[in-house]
Amino acid sequence: MQRAAGAVVGGVVAVAAVPVLLGAAGFTGTGIAASSLAAKMMSAAAVANGGGVAAGSLVAMLQSVGAAGLSTSSNVLLASVGSALGAFLGGSKKAPSSSPPAEPTAEKKETGENESQIEPPKSSVGSEKQEK
């Protein structure tokens, strides 16, 4: 049951997160936002290509997705990968946690005794007579 829920959540999150993350990076529907990560990427791509951004480059593809969104086949692929990852993470089991050591019993605390006041038992070796 956890794997199925993880798969559903993973698929939905993967598809929903892409437009949000691209918008946050500066790849918007109206173009590249000024002073954003996208603007810095576009500047670096333009300098590397002699003044223009090459068609099919990473910046061009991200801007296309930011403006128009992903195609249906891309959404299906993204949802599949997200579902697989979600199922994997949803099915993983946590290691059992170790419990801390037990506290001293309440009986010992009530009597008011501590370990330094308790005498160790005497051995019976010394009470026997030794023969020569």
MODELLER restraints for C-alpha pairs under 7 A, 6 or more apart:
rsr = mdl.restraints
at = mdl.atoms
rsr.add(forms.Gaussian(group=physical.xy_distance, feature=features.Distance(at['CA:2:A'], at['CA:90:A']), mean=5.39, stdev=0.5))
rsr.add(forms.Gaussian(group=physical.xy_distance, feature=features.Distance(at['CA:2:A'], at['CA:91:A']), mean=5.96, stdev=0.5))
rsr.add(forms.Gaussian(group=physical.xy_distance, feature=features.Distance(at['CA:3:A'], at['CA:87:A']), mean=4.45, stdev=0.5))
rsr.add(forms.Gaussian(group=physical.xy_distance, feature=features.Distance(at['CA:3:A'], at['CA:88:A']), mean=6.94, stdev=0.5))
rsr.add(forms.Gaussian(group=physical.xy_distance, feature=features.Distance(at['CA:3:A'], at['CA:90:A']), mean=4.79, stdev=0.5))
rsr.add(forms.Gaussian(group=physical.xy_distance, feature=features.Distance(at['CA:3:A'], at['CA:91:A']), mean=4.84, stdev=0.5))
rsr.add(forms.Gaussian(group=physical.xy_distance, feature=features.Distance(at['CA:4:A'], at['CA:87:A']), mean=6.30, stdev=0.5))
rsr.add(forms.Gaussian(group=physical.xy_distance, feature=features.Distance(at['CA:6:A'], at['CA:86:A']), mean=4.40, stdev=0.5))
rsr.add(forms.Gaussian(group=physical.xy_distance, feature=features.Distance(at['CA:6:A'], at['CA:87:A']), mean=4.72, stdev=0.5))
rsr.add(forms.Gaussian(group=physical.xy_distance, feature=features.Distance(at['CA:6:A'], at['CA:89:A']), mean=6.90, stdev=0.5))
rsr.add(forms.Gaussian(group=physical.xy_distance, feature=features.Distance(at['CA:6:A'], at['CA:90:A']), mean=4.64, stdev=0.5))
rsr.add(forms.Gaussian(group=physical.xy_distance, feature=features.Distance(at['CA:7:A'], at['CA:83:A']), mean=3.98, stdev=0.5))
rsr.add(forms.Gaussian(group=physical.xy_distance, feature=features.Distance(at['CA:7:A'], at['CA:84:A']), mean=6.09, stdev=0.5))
rsr.add(forms.Gaussian(group=physical.xy_distance, feature=features.Distance(at['CA:7:A'], at['CA:86:A']), mean=4.50, stdev=0.5))
rsr.add(forms.Gaussian(group=physical.xy_distance, feature=features.Distance(at['CA:7:A'], at['CA:87:A']), mean=4.33, stdev=0.5))
rsr.add(forms.Gaussian(group=physical.xy_distance, feature=features.Distance(at['CA:8:A'], at['CA:83:A']), mean=6.00, stdev=0.5))
rsr.add(forms.Gaussian(group=physical.xy_distance, feature=features.Distance(at['CA:9:A'], at['CA:86:A']), mean=6.60, stdev=0.5))
rsr.add(forms.Gaussian(group=physical.xy_distance, feature=features.Distance(at['CA:10:A'], at['CA:82:A']), mean=4.56, stdev=0.5))
rsr.add(forms.Gaussian(group=physical.xy_distance, feature=features.Distance(at['CA:10:A'], at['CA:83:A']), mean=4.68, stdev=0.5))
rsr.add(forms.Gaussian(group=physical.xy_distance, feature=features.Distance(at['CA:10:A'], at['CA:85:A']), mean=6.53, stdev=0.5))
rsr.add(forms.Gaussian(group=physical.xy_distance, feature=features.Distance(at['CA:10:A'], at['CA:86:A']), mean=4.30, stdev=0.5))
rsr.add(forms.Gaussian(group=physical.xy_distance, feature=features.Distance(at['CA:11:A'], at['CA:79:A']), mean=4.21, stdev=0.5))
rsr.add(forms.Gaussian(group=physical.xy_distance, feature=features.Distance(at['CA:11:A'], at['CA:80:A']), mean=6.35, stdev=0.5))
rsr.add(forms.Gaussian(group=physical.xy_distance, feature=features.Distance(at['CA:11:A'], at['CA:82:A']), mean=4.38, stdev=0.5))
rsr.add(forms.Gaussian(group=physical.xy_distance, feature=features.Distance(at['CA:11:A'], at['CA:83:A']), mean=4.32, stdev=0.5))
rsr.add(forms.Gaussian(group=physical.xy_distance, feature=features.Distance(at['CA:12:A'], at['CA:79:A']), mean=6.70, stdev=0.5))
rsr.add(forms.Gaussian(group=physical.xy_distance, feature=features.Distance(at['CA:14:A'], at['CA:78:A']), mean=6.34, stdev=0.5))
rsr.add(forms.Gaussian(group=physical.xy_distance, feature=features.Distance(at['CA:14:A'], at['CA:79:A']), mean=6.04, stdev=0.5))
rsr.add(forms.Gaussian(group=physical.xy_distance, feature=features.Distance(at['CA:14:A'], at['CA:82:A']), mean=5.25, stdev=0.5))
rsr.add(forms.Gaussian(group=physical.xy_distance, feature=features.Distance(at['CA:15:A'], at['CA:75:A']), mean=6.22, stdev=0.5))
rsr.add(forms.Gaussian(group=physical.xy_distance, feature=features.Distance(at['CA:15:A'], at['CA:78:A']), mean=6.21, stdev=0.5))
rsr.add(forms.Gaussian(group=physical.xy_distance, feature=features.Distance(at['CA:15:A'], at['CA:79:A']), mean=5.84, stdev=0.5))
rsr.add(forms.Gaussian(group=physical.xy_distance, feature=features.Distance(at['CA:19:A'], at['CA:66:A']), mean=6.46, stdev=0.5))
rsr.add(forms.Gaussian(group=physical.xy_distance, feature=features.Distance(at['CA:19:A'], at['CA:69:A']), mean=6.98, stdev=0.5))
rsr.add(forms.Gaussian(group=physical.xy_distance, feature=features.Distance(at['CA:22:A'], at['CA:66:A']), mean=5.91, stdev=0.5))
rsr.add(forms.Gaussian(group=physical.xy_distance, feature=features.Distance(at['CA:23:A'], at['CA:66:A']), mean=6.58, stdev=0.5))
rsr.add(forms.Gaussian(group=physical.xy_distance, feature=features.Distance(at['CA:25:A'], at['CA:36:A']), mean=6.32, stdev=0.5))
rsr.add(forms.Gaussian(group=physical.xy_distance, feature=features.Distance(at['CA:25:A'], at['CA:37:A']), mean=5.39, stdev=0.5))
rsr.add(forms.Gaussian(group=physical.xy_distance, feature=features.Distance(at['CA:25:A'], at['CA:38:A']), mean=5.81, stdev=0.5))
rsr.add(forms.Gaussian(group=physical.xy_distance, feature=features.Distance(at['CA:26:A'], at['CA:32:A']), mean=5.54, stdev=0.5))
rsr.add(forms.Gaussian(group=physical.xy_distance, feature=features.Distance(at['CA:26:A'], at['CA:33:A']), mean=4.84, stdev=0.5))
rsr.add(forms.Gaussian(group=physical.xy_distance, feature=features.Distance(at['CA:26:A'], at['CA:36:A']), mean=5.32, stdev=0.5))
rsr.add(forms.Gaussian(group=physical.xy_distance, feature=features.Distance(at['CA:26:A'], at['CA:37:A']), mean=6.19, stdev=0.5))
rsr.add(forms.Gaussian(group=physical.xy_distance, feature=features.Distance(at['CA:26:A'], at['CA:38:A']), mean=4.99, stdev=0.5))
rsr.add(forms.Gaussian(group=physical.xy_distance, feature=features.Distance(at['CA:27:A'], at['CA:33:A']), mean=6.66, stdev=0.5))
rsr.add(forms.Gaussian(group=physical.xy_distance, feature=features.Distance(at['CA:27:A'], at['CA:38:A']), mean=6.04, stdev=0.5))
rsr.add(forms.Gaussian(group=physical.xy_distance, feature=features.Distance(at['CA:27:A'], at['CA:62:A']), mean=6.74, stdev=0.5))
rsr.add(forms.Gaussian(group=physical.xy_distance, feature=features.Distance(at['CA:27:A'], at['CA:63:A']), mean=5.23, stdev=0.5))
rsr.add(forms.Gaussian(group=physical.xy_distance, feature=features.Distance(at['CA:27:A'], at['CA:66:A']), mean=4.89, stdev=0.5))
rsr.add(forms.Gaussian(group=physical.xy_distance, feature=features.Distance(at['CA:28:A'], at['CA:66:A']), mean=5.04, stdev=0.5))
rsr.add(forms.Gaussian(group=physical.xy_distance, feature=features.Distance(at['CA:28:A'], at['CA:67:A']), mean=5.61, stdev=0.5))
rsr.add(forms.Gaussian(group=physical.xy_distance, feature=features.Distance(at['CA:29:A'], at['CA:66:A']), mean=5.75, stdev=0.5))
rsr.add(forms.Gaussian(group=physical.xy_distance, feature=features.Distance(at['CA:29:A'], at['CA:67:A']), mean=3.69, stdev=0.5))
rsr.add(forms.Gaussian(group=physical.xy_distance, feature=features.Distance(at['CA:29:A'], at['CA:68:A']), mean=6.79, stdev=0.5))
rsr.add(forms.Gaussian(group=physical.xy_distance, feature=features.Distance(at['CA:30:A'], at['CA:67:A']), mean=6.66, stdev=0.5))
rsr.add(forms.Gaussian(group=physical.xy_distance, feature=features.Distance(at['CA:31:A'], at['CA:67:A']), mean=6.95, stdev=0.5))
rsr.add(forms.Gaussian(group=physical.xy_distance, feature=features.Distance(at['CA:32:A'], at['CA:38:A']), mean=6.20, stdev=0.5))
rsr.add(forms.Gaussian(group=physical.xy_distance, feature=features.Distance(at['CA:32:A'], at['CA:39:A']), mean=6.15, stdev=0.5))
rsr.add(forms.Gaussian(group=physical.xy_distance, feature=features.Distance(at['CA:33:A'], at['CA:39:A']), mean=6.52, stdev=0.5))
rsr.add(forms.Gaussian(group=physical.xy_distance, feature=features.Distance(at['CA:41:A'], at['CA:59:A']), mean=6.72, stdev=0.5))
rsr.add(forms.Gaussian(group=physical.xy_distance, feature=features.Distance(at['CA:42:A'], at['CA:53:A']), mean=6.91, stdev=0.5))
rsr.add(forms.Gaussian(group=physical.xy_distance, feature=features.Distance(at['CA:42:A'], at['CA:59:A']), mean=6.18, stdev=0.5))
rsr.add(forms.Gaussian(group=physical.xy_distance, feature=features.Distance(at['CA:45:A'], at['CA:53:A']), mean=5.75, stdev=0.5))
rsr.add(forms.Gaussian(group=physical.xy_distance, feature=features.Distance(at['CA:46:A'], at['CA:52:A']), mean=4.51, stdev=0.5))
rsr.add(forms.Gaussian(group=physical.xy_distance, feature=features.Distance(at['CA:46:A'], at['CA:53:A']), mean=4.96, stdev=0.5))
